[in-house]
């Protein structure tokens, strides 16, 4: 019996990286998991990793840019699992680069896939969380929004700071429904990080600022922390941002 046995979770962007790590950790702790993502083969692979270990999982394709996909994904999760106790908003697809290199569409990609998609998922999940006596929402944010130098991360930081504001509002409004809403800000060995390291000459300097001198593992470092955050041992924590970055950022 794990600490999340009997809990029902929906994780977006679960086909790889941090989302996959969170989905695997939730399942290892006993939760049934709906693995949602844009690429069917990837979410099917994540769900299979869970079921191969004796867990319960379902793979759902979802494009977070489409409101109808979000509504359908929540409905299919409830149909497949029987409800929702935990929502993890991990999926994100936004632009990076100097501000003057971005047009309106590039800037708004992060807004649409970040705070707007998170809001749509949260709103759609709220009645299901409430019906089960409460639950947890975990939104993914970033230390890029509090870095000493946010060059090339402006649009990304705007989107992620919008999610932090959304989290605080939902925590304030939905606490009476026993719904806790928190953020995690991870630094993990994901495909996105690997691509950045390959193309950014500043990567080595960046990692020298990590206090623990290593990059987090998607499952054991990020996923297990999310398990703890949504578990009973942290039931008095809401509206918070938990840095999972080896001590690199100062959220203050």
LINZINOR-V782841 format. One record per residue. RES is the residue in three letters. SS is DSSP state (@ for helix, = for strand, . for the rest). PHI is phi in whole degrees, 0 to 359 (NA if undefined). D_FIRST is the distance of its C-alpha to the first C-alpha in whole Angstrom. Layout:
res;ss;phi;d_first
RES;SS;PHI;D_FIRST
RES;SS;PHI;D_FIRST
This chain:
res;ss;phi;d_first
UNK;.;NA;0
UNK;.;271;4
UNK;.;292;7
UNK;.;244;8
UNK;.;302;6
UNK;.;92;9
UNK;.;274;12
UNK;=;239;15
UNK;=;237;17
UNK;=;238;20
UNK;=;239;21
UNK;=;268;25
UNK;.;62;27
UNK;.;272;24
UNK;.;280;26
UNK;.;194;26
UNK;@;57;26
UNK;@;298;24
UNK;@;299;23
UNK;@;296;22
UNK;@;300;20
UNK;@;294;18
UNK;@;300;17
UNK;@;295;16
UNK;@;292;14
UNK;@;299;13
UNK;@;294;11
UNK;@;297;10
UNK;.;274;8
UNK;.;110;7
UNK;.;281;10
UNK;=;276;13
UNK;=;231;16
UNK;=;268;20
UNK;=;263;21
UNK;=;253;25
UNK;=;187;28
UNK;.;284;32
UNK;.;258;32
UNK;@;303;30
UNK;@;301;30
UNK;@;289;28
UNK;@;288;25
UNK;@;297;25
UNK;@;296;24
UNK;@;296;22
UNK;@;298;20
UNK;@;293;21
UNK;@;301;19
UNK;@;289;16
UNK;@;292;16
UNK;@;296;17
UNK;.;263;14
UNK;.;92;13
UNK;.;274;12
UNK;.;243;14
UNK;=;207;17
UNK;=;224;20
UNK;=;258;23
UNK;=;229;26
UNK;=;274;29
UNK;.;203;31
UNK;.;256;34
UNK;.;291;33
UNK;.;285;37
UNK;.;253;37
UNK;@;301;36
UNK;@;293;36
UNK;@;294;33
UNK;@;295;31
UNK;@;300;32
UNK;@;294;31
UNK;@;296;28
UNK;@;296;26
UNK;@;297;27
UNK;@;290;26
UNK;@;297;23
UNK;@;297;23
UNK;@;296;24
UNK;@;283;22
UNK;@;259;18
UNK;.;102;20
UNK;.;158;20
UNK;.;217;19
UNK;.;250;17
UNK;=;224;18
UNK;=;242;21
UNK;=;242;22
UNK;=;268;26
UNK;.;250;26
UNK;.;300;29
UNK;.;199;33
UNK;.;213;36
UNK;.;232;39
UNK;.;264;42
UNK;.;235;43
UNK;.;126;46
UNK;.;303;49
UNK;@;304;50
UNK;@;287;53
UNK;@;268;52
UNK;.;257;49
UNK;.;266;51
UNK;@;300;49
UNK;@;296;47
UNK;@;296;46
UNK;@;298;45
UNK;@;284;44
UNK;@;302;41
UNK;@;293;39
UNK;@;294;39
UNK;@;291;39
UNK;@;275;35
UNK;@;263;34
UNK;@;297;35
UNK;@;291;36
UNK;@;297;33
UNK;@;299;31
UNK;@;299;33
UNK;@;297;33
UNK;@;295;29
UNK;@;298;28
UNK;@;297;31
UNK;@;291;30
UNK;@;277;26
UNK;@;309;27
UNK;@;298;27
UNK;@;285;24
UNK;@;298;22
UNK;@;297;24
UNK;@;296;24
UNK;.;264;20
UNK;.;89;21
UNK;.;121;21
UNK;=;173;19
UNK;=;225;20
UNK;=;238;22
UNK;=;238;23
UNK;=;254;26
UNK;=;264;27
UNK;.;236;31
UNK;.;209;33
UNK;@;284;34
UNK;@;300;37
UNK;@;282;38
UNK;@;236;39
UNK;.;292;40
UNK;.;297;44
UNK;.;224;45
UNK;.;263;44
UNK;.;306;46
UNK;.;75;45
UNK;.;240;42
UNK;@;301;44
UNK;@;295;43
UNK;@;298;39
UNK;@;296;39
UNK;@;301;41
UNK;@;298;38
UNK;@;287;35
UNK;@;293;37
UNK;@;299;37
UNK;@;294;33
UNK;@;298;33
UNK;@;294;35
UNK;@;299;34
UNK;@;299;30
UNK;@;299;32
UNK;@;295;34
UNK;@;295;31
UNK;@;300;29
UNK;@;292;32
UNK;@;277;33
UNK;@;255;29
UNK;@;301;28
UNK;@;295;29
UNK;@;266;27
UNK;.;63;24
UNK;=;253;23
UNK;=;265;23
UNK;=;229;25
UNK;=;223;25
UNK;=;244;26
UNK;=;235;26
UNK;=;239;28
UNK;=;267;27
UNK;.;235;29
UNK;=;218;28
UNK;.;281;29
UNK;.;258;29
UNK;@;303;32
UNK;@;296;34
UNK;@;293;34
UNK;@;299;35
UNK;@;295;38
UNK;@;294;39
UNK;@;301;39
UNK;@;295;41
UNK;@;250;44
UNK;.;249;44
UNK;.;293;46
UNK;.;273;45
UNK;@;302;41
UNK;@;300;42
UNK;@;298;43
UNK;@;302;40
UNK;@;287;38
UNK;@;293;40
UNK;.;271;39
UNK;.;279;35
UNK;.;301;35
UNK;.;276;32
UNK;.;59;34
UNK;.;205;31
UNK;.;262;30
UNK;=;293;26
UNK;.;274;24
UNK;@;301;23
UNK;@;269;19
UNK;@;288;19
UNK;@;266;21
UNK;@;272;21
UNK;@;300;18
UNK;@;294;16
UNK;@;294;18
UNK;@;295;18
UNK;@;304;14
UNK;@;297;15
UNK;@;296;18
UNK;@;270;16
UNK;.;277;13
UNK;@;295;14
UNK;@;290;16
UNK;@;238;19
UNK;.;290;19
UNK;.;256;23
UNK;.;255;24
UNK;.;207;26
UNK;.;74;29
UNK;.;256;28
UNK;=;245;28
UNK;=;258;26
UNK;=;288;28
UNK;=;241;26
UNK;.;224;29
UNK;.;65;29
UNK;.;84;32
UNK;.;280;34
UNK;.;268;35
UNK;.;239;36
UNK;.;280;35
UNK;.;50;37
